[in-house]
Each structure stands twice: as structure tokens, then as C-alpha cells.
Amino acid sequence: MSPGALPVADPAPLDGLLPTSVADGADTRNFGVYLHVPFCRVRCGYCDFNTYTSDELRGARRDDYASQAIAEVRQAESVLAAAGLPRRSVSTVFFGGGTPTMLPANDLARMLSAVRDAWGFHDGAEVTTEANPDSVDAEYLLALRRAGFTRVSFGMQSAVPHVLATLERTHDPERIPLVVRWARDAGLDVSLDLIYGTPGESLDDWRTSLEHAIAQAPDHLSAYALIVEDGTKLARQIRRGEVAEPDDDLAADMYELADELLAGAGYEWYEVSNWARGLAAPVDNVLDGAEHRSRHNLAYWQGHDWWGVGPGAHSHIGGVRWWNVKHPAAYAERITAGQSPAAGRETLNAETQRVERVLLTTRIRDGLSMTELTASGRLAVAALIADELVDAAAALHGTIRLTLRGRLLADAVVRRLLDD
């Protein structure tokens, strides 16, 4: 979540209660939990997430955080029951940040146990934490597995020292094989996160990072183009001419190289920026299949329900979306007072929900049903096929599925599908 202003919307009630309409159709939606841990050892120059280093906490203590998050989980249990929602077991849990592994493993275990106590876990539930390679060791990862974690996502970003230096990442790239092996030994699935398009990064640099990542044989890889966000240190450096702006054409070449090398190594794309090995056939229910897609992120893209715990975390239940106060001190004050930490919320109407389905579902391999499009949106499909942005065979069967070129221009495809 950006450190800038929160979205403008309706105020959220201090008791956090939801309208009973959120229970409509709940049995057709999976339920996940996101837990935001807003702490980092250092702030990377490109990062605009809702994170805080020790000297930025002002009135909040890291040692108290797990208990505060557990208190919000208990609030959530009461709020969902009061809205008449059926008790749904949790399909996925995701600890993000920040760096969740800045907390002791026992704190993460306590938070996970609170989620389990509140709702129970679906058989085969996916439980993920993000981690920096220099924030864990073998004992820590084993403790996570014993607590019920199934998956770890390491912020590798690059294998090239000068690229890591520009990004202000603190880990040694030689540590990646170590942490992957430790995670494997603990019985955890492994994902590696990469960033491409960093100022000064060449295509050969990017190839080195991809080859290094593939050599670790992770179950899942994410590759995100660097976005220069207003207000970040990197944006200021570019504005002052200290580093070059990212090159969009080079970034496109990097994406194509990633898809080529990953496909050659047995990985398939399932979302524009995500690849997994051993993909099963497309499925309607994200709990099915034994492959390695991030089921938690798929739940976002497919419009399921999730409760976001922690400062700045966003939630979505049955067409109602809300977000928490951002600073850990403000969050702690609300939680200590027994109040909802929600800062604002909005109720999505049917048209807004349809537009968001087009925005999100177009990005995934399973594709978008053409029934979601208006008449003008359906008319745009023929031109998108002619421009080699949409797969013709899939469209003939009623599904919008992006080609490789379409993935490079996904935002433009969505605009044309929504252009009324």
C-alpha cells in the first residue's frame, strides 16, 4: 500500500460491522486471510509499500504487533458472524509486508494459530510468507513449517550486484541457493520474486538473474517490471538526473526473454507477471489441482473474499471493500480501544464489479468469459485478434486470452474491452 493518501470513500463504522448483503452467494466464494507485517530493516529506494523502519515507528512497538494482529483476527471473526456469513474454512493465508520475517518465527506462528482457531483451514490450505533472503536461516524456516506454513516467497529481485545496489537490496545473491535449500529441507514450496527494468540493468544482466533463479528449481517465479512511484527515493534520483529512467522497449525485451527462458525450463505463465511449474488444466475452483500457482493471489484476481489484517491492509467481503489506517501507531490505538482499524470503505455496485472482473481476469491464463463484455466490448474483440493481442482460437470458444504480445500490452487491451 502506498504511503500516500488513502482512497476517498465512505467512513467505516468504528464497530466494523458489515451489511448482511455480504452473505449473499458466500458459499460460492473462497475465503482467504492476508496479514500485513509493516516492518523492514531498511527502506529500498523503489518501494512505496506501507512499511516502516525502526526509526519511523513513532509510538508503535514491533514486539506488540503480533498481539494486535491477533486482536483484529478476533474482531474479524465476530464481524463476519454478525453479518450472517456461514463459517467458511480458510483456503489461503498470506503474510506480506514489509518483511514478515523481521518478526520472530513464534510471532508468525501465533498469528497463524489465531486464524486457524477463528475459522479452521480448508484441506490443503496454502499458507505463504514473504521473506528477504537475509532475514531467515534454516532453523527459522523449519519453525515456520512446523507452525503450518506451506510456502515461502523470497524477494530475490536480481542476481547481479550492481542491480541490487541500485534497488538498495541488502542481501548477497550467493545466499539465494542457501535459503532455497533450507526451505526445501524444511518441506516448504518456494517462490522467487524478480524485478526487471532497473536503471542500468542490461538484457545480459537480466538473463543472468533469470538463469540463476531457474537454476534453483523453484516451484513458482514472479517477474515484475520496475515501476517508478511518485514520492520514492528512486523517483527523486531520476528527477535529479542521478540515474536513468527505465527504458520501456528494453523492459519489453526483458519480459519476452523471461517468458522464453521460463517456458524452456518447464514454467508456464498463469498471470501476466507470474509463472509456475507443473500447471494443471484450467480450473474454476482455485482449491483444485496440484500445481504451484499462488492460490492466494488467484483469489484476488478471481474476486473471492479476503480479510486483510494490519496497518493499511485492504479487505473484500461480498462486494464491500475497506482499508485500515496506515501507521502502526494509529492501528495500535484503534485495536487497543477495541475499535475497528478500518479507515474507509466502499460498496461496489454491479457495474463496478463487472469492470473489475474485466480488469483482473483478463490478466490470467484461464481468461475472461466474453459474457462479461458489453456489446461494444465484444465488437472490439475482432480488432484485438487482428492486432495479435488476443488468442483467436480461445475467442472462438468465448474466452478472452492474451497472446504474448497481448501480455505486453495488457492495460491497452483492457481499455479497448471497456471502451463504451
ABEGO torsion letter per residue (X at the ends): XBABBBBBBBBBBAAGBBBAAAABGAAABBBBBBBBBABBABBBAABABBBBBAAAAGGBBAAAAAAAAAAAAAAAAAAAAAAGBBBBBBABBBBBOEBAAABBAAAAAAAAAAAAAAAEBBBGBBBBBBBBAAABBAAAAAAAAAAGBABBBBBAGBABAAAAAAAGBABBAAAAAAAAAAAAAAGBBBBBBBBBGBBGBBAAAAAAAAAAAAAAGBABBBBBBBBBBBGBAAAAAAAAGABBBBBAAAAAAAAAAAAAAAAAAGBBBABAABBBBGBBBBBABAABEABABBAAAAAAAAGBBBBBBEBGBBBBBGGBBBBBBABAAAAAAAAAAGBBABABBBBBBAAAAAAAAAAAAAABAAEBBAAABBAAAAAAAAAAAAAGABBAAAAAAGBBBBBAAAAAAAAAAAAAAABX
